[in-house]
Structure formats: structure tokens, C-alpha cells
Amino acid sequence: MSIIMCDEYLSVEEELNRKVNDTLIDILTKRDGKRISPAQARERIAVVHDVAMGLVNDDLSKLIEAALREAGTQQENGARRLFPVLLRKDSNMLSLDIDECNPKRLVLKGVVGGSFTDKSSFFDAETDAFRATAETLSKLLKSGWSKEV
């Protein structure tokens, strides 16, 4: 039995950062080792995001957000998500997306006319959000916006 001196204890913040980091690594390792599916990894990373954001340090927050974005681009068959779609019209840019953490939310944001815009629409069902996103994309393309690759 060893005795730990008080100065060897981690602060609550350090311990939380360590546990969140270890959890994120565990999720990604299991996904990469095919022990969990990409969809399961996305769900777990979203939970870590919801629980930890605002409580962990900035570097770890950025890492969680990057992992969530990366997990959102993978599907079971390895294909990329349909959204977000980046659009350009002259010097204006828009991003049209379905919120990965709340798939009943359509998000449209970007710079139009020199001003930043960030609009969200909420729907009762995921299919309604997807349909509205597709309709919005169609309208934007018909009005002169083009997709960025």
C-alpha cells in the first residue's frame, strides 16, 4: 500500500480534463477498431460534447468539436454526409446544414451582404427538417447560388 501525498492529487478541473480526454480516445479507438459503428461513435461523442463543453479547457473543447465534426462526416458505408452544403454567390458564402446533435434543426449561416447571418429552423420530425433543407437548397441554387466543392 502506497501513501499519496496531498500535492500529488489532481485538481477537479485536471481530473475532468483527463477523464474526458481518455473517454474520447476510447471512443475513437473502438470505432477505428470496428468494435463500435461510426453511428455509435457519433452518438457517444455527442454525449461527451453535451456534458463536457464549458467545463473542460479550450484545447480539449476544440478537440471534442473536431471529433464531432469528423464523426459527422462518416456514414456506415464510409460515404460523406449530404450536409453541410457550402454555397457561394459573388462574395457571399452560406453553409446549409442539419444539426448533427439535433437532426430536427436546419441551420443556415454565413456572410450575406457583408453581414453574418445565423438562422435556425426547428421541425417536429427529422424527415421534415431534411425535406426543408433540400427545398431551401433547391431555392438557393435556382436563385443563383452555386455549390462549393
C-alpha positions as CSV (number, residue, x, y, z in Angstrom):
1,M,0.0,0.0,0.0
2,S,1.4,3.4,-1.0
3,I,0.5,6.7,0.5
4,I,-0.2,9.5,-1.8
5,M,0.8,13.0,-0.7
6,C,-1.7,15.8,-1.0
7,D,0.4,17.6,-3.5
8,E,0.1,14.6,-5.9
9,Y,-3.7,14.9,-6.3
10,L,-5.1,16.4,-9.5
11,S,-7.5,19.4,-9.2
12,V,-11.1,18.7,-10.2
13,E,-10.5,20.6,-13.5
14,E,-7.4,18.5,-14.3
15,E,-9.2,15.2,-13.4
16,L,-12.2,16.2,-15.6
17,N,-10.0,17.1,-18.5
18,R,-8.1,13.8,-18.1
19,K,-11.3,11.7,-18.0
20,V,-12.9,13.4,-20.9
21,N,-9.7,13.1,-23.0
22,D,-9.4,9.4,-22.1
23,T,-13.1,8.8,-22.9
24,L,-12.7,10.5,-26.3
25,I,-9.7,8.4,-27.1
26,D,-11.5,5.2,-26.1
27,I,-14.5,6.0,-28.3
28,L,-12.2,6.7,-31.3
29,T,-10.1,3.6,-30.7
30,K,-13.2,1.4,-30.5
31,R,-14.6,3.0,-33.7
32,D,-11.3,2.6,-35.6
33,G,-11.0,-1.0,-34.3
34,K,-14.6,-1.6,-35.6
35,R,-15.8,-2.6,-32.1
36,I,-18.5,0.1,-32.4
37,S,-20.1,1.6,-35.5
38,P,-19.5,5.1,-36.8
39,A,-23.1,5.9,-35.8
40,Q,-22.5,4.7,-32.2
41,A,-19.2,6.7,-32.1
42,R,-21.1,9.8,-33.3
43,E,-23.7,9.3,-30.5
44,R,-21.1,8.8,-27.8
45,I,-19.0,11.8,-29.0
46,A,-22.2,13.9,-29.0
47,V,-22.8,12.9,-25.3
48,V,-19.3,13.8,-24.4
49,H,-19.8,17.2,-26.2
50,D,-23.0,17.9,-24.4
51,V,-21.7,17.0,-21.0
52,A,-18.2,18.5,-21.1
53,M,-18.4,21.7,-23.2
54,G,-17.9,24.7,-21.0
55,L,-16.3,22.6,-18.2
56,V,-13.0,21.5,-19.9
57,N,-10.1,23.5,-21.1
58,D,-10.1,25.3,-24.5
59,D,-7.8,22.8,-26.2
60,L,-9.9,19.8,-25.2
61,S,-13.1,21.7,-26.2
62,K,-11.6,22.2,-29.7
63,L,-10.6,18.5,-29.8
64,I,-14.2,17.4,-28.9
65,E,-15.7,19.7,-31.5
66,A,-13.3,18.5,-34.2
67,A,-14.0,14.8,-33.3
68,L,-17.8,15.6,-33.5
69,R,-17.4,17.3,-36.9
70,E,-15.2,14.4,-38.2
71,A,-17.6,11.8,-36.9
72,G,-20.5,13.6,-38.5
73,T,-18.9,13.2,-42.0
74,Q,-18.7,9.4,-41.7
75,Q,-21.6,7.1,-42.5
76,E,-21.9,3.3,-42.0
77,N,-20.8,2.8,-45.7
78,G,-18.0,5.3,-45.5
79,A,-19.8,7.9,-47.6
80,R,-19.7,11.6,-46.6
81,R,-22.8,13.2,-45.2
82,L,-25.0,15.1,-47.7
83,F,-24.8,18.2,-45.5
84,P,-23.4,20.7,-44.8
85,V,-23.5,22.2,-48.2
86,L,-21.3,25.3,-48.8
87,L,-22.8,27.8,-51.2
88,R,-21.3,30.9,-52.9
89,K,-22.9,33.8,-54.7
90,D,-20.5,36.6,-55.7
91,S,-18.7,37.5,-52.4
92,N,-21.4,35.9,-50.2
93,M,-21.0,32.5,-48.6
94,L,-23.6,30.2,-46.9
95,S,-23.5,26.9,-45.1
96,L,-26.7,24.9,-45.1
97,D,-26.8,22.0,-42.6
98,I,-28.9,19.7,-40.5
99,D,-27.7,20.0,-36.9
100,E,-25.8,16.8,-36.1
101,C,-26.8,16.9,-32.4
102,N,-30.4,17.8,-33.1
103,P,-31.4,16.4,-36.5
104,K,-34.8,18.3,-36.3
105,R,-32.9,21.6,-36.7
106,L,-32.0,23.2,-40.0
107,V,-29.1,25.7,-39.8
108,L,-28.3,28.4,-42.3
109,K,-25.3,30.6,-41.6
110,G,-22.7,32.6,-43.4
111,V,-21.9,36.0,-44.8
112,V,-24.5,37.8,-47.0
113,G,-24.2,41.4,-48.0
114,G,-21.2,41.9,-45.6
115,S,-23.3,40.8,-42.6
116,F,-23.1,37.5,-40.7
117,T,-26.3,35.5,-40.7
118,D,-27.2,32.6,-38.4
119,K,-30.7,31.2,-38.8
120,S,-32.2,28.1,-37.3
121,S,-35.5,26.4,-38.0
122,F,-36.9,23.6,-35.8
123,F,-39.2,20.9,-37.0
124,D,-41.3,18.2,-35.4
125,A,-39.6,15.3,-37.2
126,E,-36.2,14.7,-38.7
127,T,-37.8,14.0,-42.1
128,D,-39.4,17.4,-42.1
129,A,-36.0,19.1,-41.4
130,F,-34.4,17.1,-44.2
131,R,-37.2,18.0,-46.6
132,A,-37.0,21.7,-45.7
133,T,-33.2,21.6,-46.1
134,A,-33.5,20.1,-49.5
135,E,-36.1,22.6,-50.5
136,T,-34.0,25.5,-49.2
137,L,-31.0,24.2,-51.2
138,S,-33.1,24.0,-54.3
139,K,-34.4,27.6,-53.9
140,L,-30.9,28.9,-53.3
141,L,-29.5,27.1,-56.4
142,K,-32.3,28.4,-58.5
143,S,-31.6,32.0,-57.3
144,G,-28.0,31.9,-58.5
145,W,-26.1,30.4,-55.6
146,S,-23.6,27.7,-56.5
147,K,-22.3,24.7,-54.5
148,E,-18.7,24.9,-53.4
149,V,-16.7,21.7,-53.7
